Structure formats: structure tokens, C-alpha cells
Amino acid sequence: MSTHVVIVGNGIAGMEAALGIRAREPSWPITIVSEESDHFFSRTALMWVHSGQLDHRGIEPYERDLYARKNFTRVRARAVGVDTERELLQLTGNQDALSYDRLIIACGSAPRRGPWPGSDLRGVGHFITLQDLEWFEKEVYGAAVRERPPRADAHLASTTEDSPYLHRETATAKRNRPLERAVVIGGGLVGIEAVEVLRAAGKQVTFVIREDWYWPMAIDGRESAWIAERMREHGVDVRLGENVEAMLGDDDGNVRAVKTDAGEIPTDAVVVAVGVIPNTGWLTGSDIEIDERGGVVVDDSLTTSAANVFAAGDCASVRWHDGTQRPEQLWYTGREQGRVAAAVALGDDARYARGTWFNSAKLMDIEYTTVGQVESDSDRRADWFFEERGEVRSTTRIATKDGRVVGFNLLGRRWDHEVLIGFIEGGLTLAQALDRLHEASFDTEFVPPLVIPNKARNARSAPDGESA
């Protein structure tokens, strides 16, 4: 008997689930519901589209005929509810509810909205969705914005006012003059991406971060000091330890300044980059359990509290290494969860086993790699730290616990995370990891190798926050 699978979301988790099911069941009907876009795209590459280095097609990993070749049915609509007893997914507008035999919720994240007065002014936005990209490009380039395909939601059924995929009018168009300066609020990866594309466009940028250093959840004060230094060298006005109090508008409803506890910062636009939240508001009132962070609570098989309903990706609240239950909002974890959700929907006894954490990024022009557990915690994990200054500038921070390496935080060079994961899972000591660190080098041919002097190698490991 045919089994109808409905997937909410066509990001990495949703597409991996769809492809995994189709590989095993060529005849099962698979319907993919997406409010944001017609085609699966790489969200982490939005900045390259904004800066003109890639076009929209360039960030789509699959050919646009994938849906037809795989016999996927695509529905452009906003999901607004689930009737788990009758197994129906409810949609906006006049579209009929979709019946399902298996439902996979992979609806991703939405930008966290600014909590300050004036956050709804024209010219205030985010940089998470395709619709955010459209707004941000028009805000920065105005009438000169590069030619784009028709709006992604030109044929989209009516949506709701709380949707993260609504299009917004720009302050630039209302003022009828080019954007000259902007403020970015929030010290994380999306914030630094917004800063970078604004500087690439030649705009004045003020980066407001309420913490004492940039991205404290991922890098320490020593590492952050270098990032802030590089941003300032690129012409960014970095404001650390400032708290936003309000957005101030002009008589036409356009943002004109950001008010902080240190004064007013004149601006033509504001990018709010204070994190993301699971895009699960539409599940309110259903019998699908949602945790306090907004994540869909799942067990190790990614099964929710409702029969035949699964969740994967940014919106799924999974078990972490420390025993807590919360969403994992990374591309590669979404990919793996999508594969597990597909297997479970097919009837396999599959489990999502969260492996050793890793991530990588580029902070302005500084490479960043993190592997394992490097965050501070109550057990006073020890840090070994070395800063290289020469032809290459880099920092190497290795976290140890009970004499074994548990994490790496690395800036300025390129590293193979799989080799570093092997060091951690193999139980290497600090000395062993330093001896073999060259095995993980991913630098290009003409980059001189990292040389750590014996004095630095033999330095005593120090508690978090202190230099070795």
C-alpha cells in the first residue's frame, strides 16, 4: 500500500529526508511544503549572493528539475496547524489540508526579532531568509540592485503577519536616496556576514555587541580581540559592551538612529542579528510537544509526541552531550537528522547519535575551525593556548580534561576537522595532539607550516580564560 509522506520545509533536513525516502521507495507520494522558496538552496551562502560573487542559481545544490525527476510534489504555502488525530496538515489561504501517513517537520529557524521599541520601523530587518536577502540588497543598492529572478513568492498563497518570509518595503526607496551607513546588532556569525557585505558595498558600518567581546559563546577574549582588531582594520566601527535601548525613526517611519546606553548612532538601516528561534509558532495548539526554546521535542529516533510525526533540523529539540534537550542549528546536523528521519519514516530502527561537534566559518578574512568541547563549564576544563605572529597570524587553543584532548578552537589557518575529531575520539593527550597537529593542516601549498616552539609546547595548561 502506498504511503504518503509530507515534509514541511525544503532546507537541508527536509531535502535529505525526501531524497532518502525516494531512494528506497520510488512509488511513495512525497509532498514538500515550503513557504520560503521554490528550490532548495544553501542558506550559508546568502552573503555571496549579496556581494555579487554568486547568483541565486549558484547557491542551489541541485538542478531545478530535481522535483520533477524525483516525482516530488511541491506546495508553496505556509503550514498553520496539524490535526494529528485525522493526520492532516493545515495550510494558509484556500488550499485544502494535506492528508499524510508520515509527517516530517523540517521547518527550520526564523530570525529572533528585536525586542526594542522601534524594531518595526522601515529599514530594520534581518539576514536569514531569501526574503531578507531581497530586502537587504534593495536597502543597500537601491534602484541599482542587480537584476534578479521574479520574486520567490510571486505565486504564494496568502501568508500570515508573523511569517519570517514576508517582503518588506525599504527605507532606501522611501527616502529616495542611497544608503550611506548601517548598524548591525548582535555578535554572531550572521552579524559578521552582514558587516562584511556592507563593507564590500562601501558602506559605513557600526557593529554593536552588548557583550564584552565578539561571539563569547564560541571564542574567548584573546581570540575575539584579534577578530575585533581585524574588523576595525577593515573600517568597521566596533562597539563592545553597548546595550541597545531603542530604534529611533523619522517622521515617515524610517529608522534614523539606534539609541544605546552610550548615545545615539545615526543610521539608514539596521540589521538585527541576535540569533534565531525554531520556526514552530504554527504548531501552537497542537498536541505536538514544544520545549521552552520553541523546539519540537523528539526522542533519539527523531519521533515527536504524536504518532507518525517526526522532526529534523533547526526546529528539532534533540539530546545533547551534556544531557540537555535543545535544538542544534547547524547545517551538518540538519543533514544528518534529515537522513535519520527518512530511515525512521521508512520503518528502520534508526537513531540520531550526535557525534563530536564541529563547525567552520570565515570571520572577515580569518579562517575559523572548532571541534569538540571548548566552551567554559563548571568542571574548569583546561586550555592550552598559542598565538602565532609571523608570515601567518593564527591562534591555537586546545581544551583538555583529565589529561585528554576534548576540543580545538583554531583561527587563522585551515584545518581538517575529521582529523581533529580522530584526535579527540582516540583519547590523545595534549603532547600527542601537538606532535600530530600537522596531520590536520588543510592550508594551501604555499602557506608556511605552523611551528610551535618547544617553550610553548611545554607550557603548563591553564584554566579557561588564562594564557598558557
CORKA-V464447 format. One record per residue. RES is the residue in three letters. SS is DSSP state (hx for helix, st for strand, lp for the rest). PHI is phi in radians with two decimals (none if undefined). NEAR is the number of other C-alpha atoms within 12 Angstrom. Layout:
RES|SS|PHI|NEAR / RES|SS|PHI|NEAR
This chain:
MET|lp|none|8 / SER|lp|-1.23|14 / THR|lp|-2.05|23 / HIS|lp|-1.57|31 / VAL|st|-1.84|41 / VAL|st|-1.94|46 / ILE|st|-2.08|48 / VAL|st|-1.67|52 / GLY|lp|2.01|45 / ASN|lp|-2.05|44 / GLY|lp|-1.45|45 / ILE|hx|-1.09|39 / ALA|hx|-1.19|46 / GLY|hx|-1.11|48 / MET|hx|-1.20|47 / GLU|hx|-1.09|36 / ALA|hx|-1.12|46 / ALA|hx|-1.10|52 / LEU|hx|-1.17|35 / GLY|hx|-1.13|30 / ILE|hx|-1.21|38 / ARG|hx|-1.11|30 / ALA|hx|-1.08|19 / ARG|hx|-1.76|18 / GLU|lp|-2.22|24 / PRO|lp|-1.16|19 / SER|lp|-1.84|17 / TRP|lp|-1.16|28 / PRO|lp|-1.18|28 / ILE|st|-2.21|41 / THR|st|-2.00|39 / ILE|st|-1.94|45 / VAL|st|-1.78|43 / SER|st|-2.44|37 / GLU|lp|-1.56|41 / GLU|lp|-1.41|43 / SER|lp|-2.64|34 / ASP|lp|-1.36|34 / HIS|lp|-2.23|37 / PHE|lp|-1.11|35 / PHE|lp|-2.44|31 / SER|lp|-1.54|32 / ARG|hx|-1.13|32 / THR|hx|-1.21|29 / ALA|hx|-1.79|32 / LEU|hx|-1.00|35 / MET|hx|-1.12|39 / TRP|hx|-1.30|25 / VAL|hx|-1.21|31 / HIS|hx|-1.03|38 / SER|lp|-1.45|28 / GLY|lp|1.47|22 / GLN|lp|-1.48|17 / LEU|lp|-2.43|18 / ASP|lp|-1.74|22 / HIS|lp|-1.07|34 / ARG|hx|-1.13|22 / GLY|hx|-1.22|21 / ILE|hx|-1.89|25 / GLU|lp|-1.74|27 / PRO|lp|-1.13|20 / TYR|lp|-2.06|22 / GLU|lp|-1.10|17 / ARG|lp|-1.27|19 / ASP|lp|-1.58|17 / LEU|hx|-0.98|21 / TYR|hx|-1.04|25 / ALA|hx|-1.21|15 / ARG|hx|-1.13|14 / LYS|lp|-1.60|28 / ASN|lp|1.01|22 / PHE|st|-1.55|31 / THR|st|-1.63|27 / ARG|st|-1.85|31 / VAL|st|-2.16|34 / ARG|st|-1.61|31 / ALA|lp|-2.92|38 / ARG|lp|-1.72|42 / ALA|st|-1.28|41 / VAL|st|-2.17|35 / GLY|st|3.05|25 / VAL|st|-2.35|34 / ASP|st|-1.78|28 / THR|lp|-1.30|27 / GLU|lp|-1.22|17 / ARG|lp|-1.62|16 / GLU|lp|0.96|25 / LEU|st|-2.26|26 / LEU|st|-1.74|38 / GLN|st|-1.63|28 / LEU|st|-2.13|31 / THR|lp|-1.29|27 / GLY|lp|1.18|17 / ASN|lp|-1.64|13 / GLN|lp|-1.30|20 / ASP|lp|-1.19|17 / ALA|lp|-1.10|24 / LEU|st|-1.69|35 / SER|st|-1.44|25 / TYR|lp|-2.43|32 / ASP|lp|-1.77|29 / ARG|st|-2.34|40 / LEU|st|-2.11|45 / ILE|st|-1.98|53 / ILE|st|-1.60|56 / ALA|lp|-2.39|47 / CYS|lp|-1.54|47 / GLY|lp|1.24|46 / SER|st|-2.03|39 / ALA|st|-2.12|33 / PRO|st|-1.11|30 / ARG|lp|-1.31|29 / ARG|lp|-1.38|28 / GLY|lp|-1.11|28 / PRO|lp|-1.55|17 / TRP|lp|-1.61|22 / PRO|st|-0.94|19 / GLY|lp|1.53|27 / SER|lp|-1.19|32 / ASP|lp|-1.71|28 / LEU|lp|-1.15|31 / ARG|st|-1.14|35 / GLY|lp|1.74|45 / VAL|st|-1.88|43 / GLY|st|-2.72|48 / HIS|lp|-2.29|44 / PHE|lp|-2.50|46 / ILE|lp|-2.11|38 / THR|lp|-1.80|35 / LEU|hx|-1.08|39 / GLN|hx|-1.20|31 / ASP|hx|-1.11|36 / LEU|hx|-1.04|42 / GLU|hx|-1.03|37 / TRP|hx|-1.06|35 / PHE|hx|-1.16|46 / GLU|hx|-1.09|43 / LYS|hx|-1.18|33 / GLU|hx|-1.12|43 / VAL|hx|-1.39|41 / TYR|hx|-1.78|32 / GLY|hx|1.04|26 / ALA|hx|-1.16|18 / ALA|hx|-1.54|17 / VAL|lp|-1.04|23 / ARG|lp|-1.04|20 / GLU|lp|-1.07|18 / ARG|lp|-2.13|20 / PRO|lp|-1.09|13 / PRO|lp|-0.96|12 / ARG|lp|-0.88|21 / ALA|lp|-1.05|28 / ASP|lp|-1.93|26 / ALA|lp|-1.01|18 / HIS|lp|-1.98|16 / LEU|lp|-1.32|28 / ALA|lp|-1.11|24 / SER|lp|-0.93|22 / THR|lp|-2.02|27 / THR|lp|-1.96|21 / GLU|lp|-1.14|15 / ASP|lp|-1.58|18 / SER|lp|-1.22|30 / PRO|lp|-1.34|35 / TYR|lp|-1.93|36 / LEU|lp|-1.33|31 / HIS|lp|-1.52|29 / ARG|lp|-2.16|29 / GLU|lp|-1.25|26 / THR|lp|-1.67|37 / ALA|hx|-1.20|38 / THR|hx|-1.04|37 / ALA|hx|-1.16|28 / LYS|hx|-1.18|24 / ARG|hx|-1.35|24 / ASN|lp|1.04|16 / ARG|lp|-2.64|19 / PRO|lp|-1.16|27 / LEU|lp|-1.25|36 / GLU|lp|-1.92|27 / ARG|st|-2.57|34 / ALA|st|-2.49|43 / VAL|st|-2.07|46 / VAL|st|-1.97|49 / ILE|st|-2.01|54 / GLY|lp|2.08|43 / GLY|lp|-1.69|39 / GLY|lp|-2.38|33 / LEU|hx|-1.11|35 / VAL|hx|-1.14|36 / GLY|hx|-1.05|39 / ILE|hx|-1.22|42 / GLU|hx|-1.15|39 / ALA|hx|-1.10|47 / VAL|hx|-1.05|47 / GLU|hx|-1.14|35 / VAL|hx|-1.24|36 / LEU|hx|-1.16|39 / ARG|hx|-1.18|32 / ALA|hx|-1.08|24 / ALA|lp|-1.52|28 / GLY|lp|1.39|21 / LYS|lp|-1.66|29 / GLN|st|-1.29|31 / VAL|st|-2.30|40 / THR|st|-1.97|41 / PHE|st|-1.87|46 / VAL|st|-1.79|44 / ILE|st|-2.24|33 / ARG|lp|-1.29|27 / GLU|lp|-1.35|25 / ASP|lp|-1.33|24 / TRP|lp|-2.60|30 / TYR|lp|-1.14|37 / TRP|lp|0.93|34 / PRO|lp|-1.13|27 / MET|lp|-1.29|22 / ALA|lp|-2.18|33 / ILE|lp|-2.27|36 / ASP|lp|-1.63|31 / GLY|hx|-1.07|25 / ARG|hx|-1.16|31 / GLU|hx|-1.16|37 / SER|hx|-1.14|33 / ALA|hx|-1.03|22 / TRP|hx|-1.19|28 / ILE|hx|-1.05|37 / ALA|hx|-1.08|34 / GLU|hx|-1.05|24 / ARG|hx|-1.16|24 / MET|hx|-1.07|29 / ARG|hx|-1.14|22 / GLU|hx|-1.10|15 / HIS|lp|-1.52|26 / GLY|lp|1.58|22 / VAL|st|-1.59|32 / ASP|st|-1.48|27 / VAL|st|-1.57|36 / ARG|st|-1.97|32 / LEU|st|-1.68|29 / GLY|lp|1.22|22 / GLU|lp|-1.85|27 / ASN|lp|-1.83|25 / VAL|st|-1.24|36 / GLU|st|-1.96|24 / ALA|st|-2.96|28 / MET|st|-1.76|39 / LEU|st|-1.88|33 / GLY|st|-2.00|28 / ASP|lp|-1.63|21 / ASP|lp|-1.20|12 / ASP|lp|-1.70|17 / GLY|lp|1.52|24 / ASN|st|-1.61|33 / VAL|st|-1.17|38 / ARG|st|-2.16|34 / ALA|st|-2.86|33 / VAL|st|-1.93|43 / LYS|st|-1.69|28 / THR|st|-2.06|26 / ASP|lp|-1.27|18 / ALA|lp|-1.93|17 / GLY|st|2.31|18 / GLU|st|-1.78|22 / ILE|st|-2.05|33 / PRO|st|-1.07|26 / THR|lp|-2.76|34 / ASP|lp|-1.80|43 / ALA|st|-2.79|48 / VAL|st|-2.33|56 / VAL|st|-1.83|51 / VAL|st|-1.59|42 / ALA|lp|-2.23|37 / VAL|lp|-1.86|33 / GLY|lp|1.83|26 / VAL|st|-2.24|34 / ILE|st|-2.30|31 / PRO|st|-0.98|36 / ASN|lp|-1.48|39 / THR|lp|-2.07|42 / GLY|hx|-1.00|32 / TRP|hx|-1.21|33 / LEU|hx|-1.58|30 / THR|lp|-1.01|20 / GLY|lp|1.66|15 / SER|lp|-1.50|25 / ASP|lp|-1.66|20 / ILE|lp|-1.54|33 / GLU|lp|-1.24|29 / ILE|st|-2.09|31 / ASP|lp|-1.49|26 / GLU|lp|-1.18|15 / ARG|lp|-1.58|26 / GLY|lp|1.63|31 / GLY|lp|-1.42|41 / VAL|st|-1.36|47 / VAL|st|-1.23|38 / VAL|lp|-2.27|35 / ASP|lp|-1.61|30 / ASP|lp|-1.13|26 / SER|lp|-1.64|36 / LEU|lp|1.12|47 / THR|st|-1.57|37 / THR|lp|-1.50|35 / SER|lp|-1.30|22 / ALA|lp|-1.88|28 / ALA|lp|-1.12|25 / ASN|lp|1.14|33 / VAL|st|-2.13|42 / PHE|st|-2.21|48 / ALA|st|-2.44|53 / ALA|lp|-2.65|59 / GLY|hx|1.53|48 / ASP|hx|-0.95|42 / CYS|hx|-1.50|48 / ALA|st|-1.59|51 / SER|st|-1.66|44 / VAL|st|-1.98|40 / ARG|st|-1.42|25 / TRP|lp|-1.65|22 / HIS|lp|-1.10|16 / ASP|lp|-1.58|11 / GLY|lp|1.59|10 / THR|lp|-1.35|14 / GLN|st|-2.03|24 / ARG|st|-2.87|28 / PRO|st|-1.21|38 / GLU|lp|-1.93|38 / GLN|lp|-1.93|33 / LEU|lp|-2.31|30 / TRP|hx|-1.06|30 / TYR|hx|-1.24|27 / THR|hx|-1.26|32 / GLY|hx|-1.09|39 / ARG|hx|-1.06|33 / GLU|hx|-1.18|32 / GLN|hx|-1.14|50 / GLY|hx|-1.06|46 / ARG|hx|-1.16|39 / VAL|hx|-1.16|39 / ALA|hx|-1.05|48 / ALA|hx|-1.09|47 / ALA|hx|-1.07|33 / VAL|hx|-1.19|32 / ALA|hx|-1.10|43 / LEU|lp|-1.40|31 / GLY|lp|1.80|19 / ASP|lp|-1.32|15 / ASP|lp|-1.58|16 / ALA|lp|-1.69|22 / ARG|lp|-2.36|26 / TYR|lp|-1.55|32 / ALA|lp|-1.90|20 / ARG|lp|-1.16|27 / GLY|lp|-1.43|23 / THR|lp|-1.11|28 / TRP|lp|-1.09|33 / PHE|st|-2.67|34 / ASN|st|-2.82|32 / SER|st|-2.59|29 / ALA|st|-2.85|29 / LYS|st|-2.21|26 / LEU|st|-1.74|35 / MET|lp|1.01|33 / ASP|lp|-1.92|24 / ILE|st|-1.88|27 / GLU|st|-1.18|27 / TYR|st|-2.36|33 / THR|st|-2.36|38 / THR|st|-2.30|38 / VAL|st|-2.48|37 / GLY|st|1.40|35 / GLN|lp|-1.79|36 / VAL|lp|-2.10|39 / GLU|lp|-1.32|31 / SER|lp|-1.24|23 / ASP|lp|-2.67|17 / SER|lp|-1.24|10 / ASP|lp|-1.52|12 / ARG|lp|0.94|19 / ARG|lp|-0.94|27 / ALA|st|-1.62|34 / ASP|st|-2.03|37 / TRP|st|-1.87|40 / PHE|st|-2.32|39 / PHE|st|-2.47|36 / GLU|st|-1.96|29 / GLU|st|-1.69|25 / ARG|lp|-2.31|15 / GLY|lp|-3.10|15 / GLU|lp|-1.04|14 / VAL|lp|-2.08|21 / ARG|lp|-1.84|27 / SER|st|-2.69|33 / THR|st|-2.24|38 / THR|st|-2.23|42 / ARG|st|-2.13|49 / ILE|st|-2.10|47 / ALA|st|-1.62|41 / THR|st|-2.22|38 / LYS|st|-2.61|30 / ASP|lp|0.93|17 / GLY|lp|1.44|22 / ARG|st|-2.06|28 / VAL|st|-1.25|36 / VAL|st|-2.14|37 / GLY|st|-2.94|42 / PHE|st|-2.28|48 / ASN|st|-2.20|44 / LEU|st|-2.34|47 / LEU|st|-2.18|39 / GLY|lp|1.68|37 / ARG|lp|-2.29|35 / ARG|lp|-1.79|35 / TRP|st|-2.33|34 / ASP|lp|-1.55|26 / HIS|hx|-1.12|29 / GLU|hx|-1.15|26 / VAL|hx|-1.16|25 / LEU|hx|-1.14|40 / ILE|hx|-1.05|31 / GLY|hx|-1.07|27 / PHE|hx|-1.08|34 / ILE|hx|-1.19|34 / GLU|hx|-1.23|22 / GLY|lp|-1.48|17 / GLY|lp|1.25|21 / LEU|lp|-1.19|28 / THR|lp|-1.39|26 / LEU|hx|-1.03|33 / ALA|hx|-1.06|25 / GLN|hx|-1.15|23 / ALA|hx|-1.13|34 / LEU|hx|-1.14|32 / ASP|hx|-1.11|20 / ARG|hx|-1.88|20 / LEU|hx|-1.01|34 / HIS|hx|-1.05|23 / GLU|hx|-1.13|23 / ALA|hx|-1.65|27 / SER|st|-1.11|26 / PHE|lp|-2.14|24 / ASP|lp|-1.20|19 / THR|lp|-1.29|11 / GLU|lp|-0.99|9 / PHE|lp|-1.67|9 / VAL|lp|-1.44|17 / PRO|lp|-1.09|18 / PRO|lp|-1.20|24 / LEU|lp|-1.25|32 / VAL|lp|-2.09|27 / ILE|lp|-1.83|25 / PRO|lp|-1.04|14 / ASN|hx|-1.02|12 / LYS|hx|-1.05|11 / ALA|hx|-1.26|21 / ARG|hx|-1.06|25 / ASN|lp|-1.59|19 / ALA|lp|-1.13|19 / ARG|lp|-1.18|20 / SER|lp|-1.11|31 / ALA|st|-2.05|22 / PRO|st|-1.05|25 / ASP|lp|-0.87|28 / GLY|lp|1.58|26 / GLU|lp|-1.94|22 / SER|lp|-1.43|24 / ALA|lp|-1.45|24
